[in-house]
Amino acid sequence: AELADRLSRHRAVERVRYPGLPTDPGHQRAREQMDAFGAVMSIEVRGGLAAADRVTRLTRLWVHATSLGGVESTLERRRRWPGESPTIPDNLVRLSVGIEDVEDLWADLDTALNAAVEGAGSA
């Protein structure tokens, strides 16, 4: 929840998809059905596909993987395979938050997001 909140205020993030945020369209339903909101969220990175790819390449603590089953934090840009639904935005990055310290995870994401935005300006 802390990372979702910080990401929602980051200049490099267009949108955070996390039912724990009051601004999420599914928030009320999640409140009615869940005791907690979980550790999976998605972000849409400002700067499109190239910026989203840069974020996934530039993180150091986050493991670039599809799996959601481990204790390590993972991320991936979802629409990188030809068969993915066209309804998934090109710049969507899915995050699964693990057991690492939130400050370490935030520092890693913040650095990658800032570098992605700066890289988009020079591209």
Secondary structure as UniProt FT lines:
FT   HELIX           2..8
FT   TURN            11..12
FT   STRAND          13..17
FT   TURN            19..20
FT   TURN            22..23
FT   TURN            25..26
FT   HELIX           27..33
FT   STRAND          40..45
FT   TURN            46..47
FT   HELIX           48..58
FT   STRAND          63..64
FT   STRAND          74..77
FT   HELIX           78..80
FT   TURN            82..83
FT   TURN            86..87
FT   TURN            90..91
FT   STRAND          92..96
FT   HELIX           102..122
//
